[in-house]
Amino acid sequence: MFSGVEVGFERVNVDLLQCADDTVFFCKPLYLNVLTVKAILRCFELVSRLRVNFCKSAVGAVGISKLDLIVYSKCLNCRQMVLSFK
């Protein structure tokens, strides 16, 4: 249900990057992908009994409309990422 992005000359599929307690999802800008990420995060909360801190979470995108970014951030209940980011 979740489609990542292809990078490089060999078209390697990338969909997830994890470092310490941070996770970055890479996906095509589709509403279905946003809903899938939301379901993944909710399942993580239920299984681990931990909470995702949406106040610290952000959604960002390159090459999509500002309206789509607003819709995606509202769906995930998090802020919009400002490019460039830290």
C-alpha positions as a LaTeX table, in Angstrom:
\begin{tabular}{lrrr}
\hline
Residue & $x$ (\AA) & $y$ (\AA) & $z$ (\AA) \\
\hline
Met1 & 0.00 & 0.00 & 0.00 \\
Phe2 & 3.00 & 2.30 & 0.52 \\
Ser3 & 5.07 & 3.25 & $-2.51$ \\
Gly4 & 8.53 & 4.69 & $-1.95$ \\
Val5 & 10.64 & 6.63 & $-4.43$ \\
Glu6 & 13.32 & 5.39 & $-6.81$ \\
Val7 & 16.73 & 7.10 & $-6.66$ \\
Gly8 & 19.98 & 6.90 & $-8.57$ \\
Phe9 & 20.97 & 5.41 & $-11.89$ \\
Glu10 & 20.08 & 1.92 & $-10.71$ \\
Arg11 & 16.59 & 3.07 & $-9.58$ \\
Val12 & 16.95 & 1.80 & $-6.00$ \\
Asn13 & 13.64 & 1.92 & $-4.09$ \\
Val14 & 13.88 & 4.02 & $-0.91$ \\
Asp15 & 10.98 & 4.28 & 1.50 \\
Leu16 & 12.39 & 4.60 & 5.01 \\
Leu17 & 15.38 & 6.09 & 6.82 \\
Gln18 & 15.88 & 5.55 & 10.55 \\
Cys19 & 18.52 & 7.09 & 12.78 \\
Ala20 & 18.38 & 6.83 & 16.59 \\
Asp21 & 14.80 & 7.84 & 17.46 \\
Asp22 & 14.03 & 9.61 & 14.18 \\
Thr23 & 12.22 & 8.14 & 11.19 \\
Val24 & 11.89 & 9.65 & 7.72 \\
Phe25 & 9.39 & 8.21 & 5.24 \\
Phe26 & 10.06 & 8.78 & 1.53 \\
Cys27 & 7.06 & 8.33 & $-0.73$ \\
Lys28 & 5.26 & 9.51 & $-3.79$ \\
Pro29 & 2.89 & 12.41 & $-3.02$ \\
Leu30 & $-0.30$ & 10.38 & $-2.89$ \\
Tyr31 & $-3.05$ & 10.68 & $-0.29$ \\
Leu32 & $-3.07$ & 6.87 & 0.04 \\
Asn33 & 0.59 & 7.00 & 1.12 \\
Val34 & $-0.25$ & 9.62 & 3.75 \\
Leu35 & $-3.06$ & 7.45 & 5.11 \\
Thr36 & $-0.72$ & 4.43 & 5.17 \\
Val37 & 1.89 & 6.37 & 7.17 \\
Lys38 & $-0.84$ & 7.43 & 9.59 \\
Ala39 & $-1.92$ & 3.78 & 10.00 \\
Ile40 & 1.70 & 2.68 & 10.54 \\
Leu41 & 2.22 & 5.30 & 13.25 \\
Arg42 & $-1.07$ & 4.38 & 14.95 \\
Cys43 & $-0.18$ & 0.67 & 14.90 \\
Phe44 & 3.22 & 1.52 & 16.40 \\
Glu45 & 1.48 & 3.38 & 19.24 \\
Leu46 & $-0.88$ & 0.49 & 19.94 \\
Val47 & 1.76 & $-2.23$ & 19.86 \\
Ser48 & 4.51 & $-0.40$ & 21.76 \\
Arg49 & 2.31 & 1.63 & 24.12 \\
Leu50 & 4.49 & 4.62 & 23.21 \\
Arg51 & 3.15 & 7.85 & 21.76 \\
Val52 & 4.27 & 9.62 & 18.59 \\
Asn53 & 5.00 & 13.26 & 19.42 \\
Phe54 & 3.16 & 15.03 & 16.62 \\
Cys55 & 4.18 & 18.43 & 18.05 \\
Lys56 & 7.74 & 17.57 & 17.00 \\
Ser57 & 6.71 & 15.86 & 13.77 \\
Ala58 & 6.58 & 17.57 & 10.39 \\
Val59 & 5.58 & 16.74 & 6.84 \\
Gly60 & 7.49 & 18.16 & 3.91 \\
Ala61 & 7.46 & 17.74 & 0.17 \\
Val62 & 9.22 & 18.87 & $-2.97$ \\
Gly63 & 7.35 & 19.51 & $-6.19$ \\
Ile64 & 3.76 & 19.50 & $-4.93$ \\
Ser65 & 1.27 & 22.30 & $-4.41$ \\
Lys66 & 1.02 & 24.18 & $-1.13$ \\
Leu67 & $-2.62$ & 23.05 & $-0.86$ \\
Asp68 & $-1.63$ & 19.38 & $-1.04$ \\
Leu69 & 0.99 & 19.93 & 1.67 \\
Ile70 & $-1.66$ & 21.55 & 3.90 \\
Val71 & $-4.02$ & 18.60 & 3.34 \\
Tyr72 & $-1.27$ & 16.08 & 4.14 \\
Ser73 & $-0.19$ & 17.90 & 7.30 \\
Lys74 & $-3.78$ & 18.13 & 8.54 \\
Cys75 & $-4.32$ & 14.43 & 7.86 \\
Leu76 & $-1.21$ & 13.53 & 9.88 \\
Asn77 & $-1.99$ & 16.14 & 12.54 \\
Cys78 & 1.49 & 17.68 & 12.36 \\
Arg79 & 3.13 & 20.88 & 11.18 \\
Gln80 & 4.48 & 21.62 & 7.73 \\
Met81 & 8.22 & 21.35 & 7.26 \\
Val82 & 9.96 & 24.49 & 6.11 \\
Leu83 & 12.71 & 23.90 & 3.57 \\
Ser84 & 15.62 & 24.11 & 4.22 \\
Phe85 & 15.51 & 22.03 & 7.38 \\
Lys86 & 17.94 & 20.92 & 10.09 \\
\hline
\end{tabular}
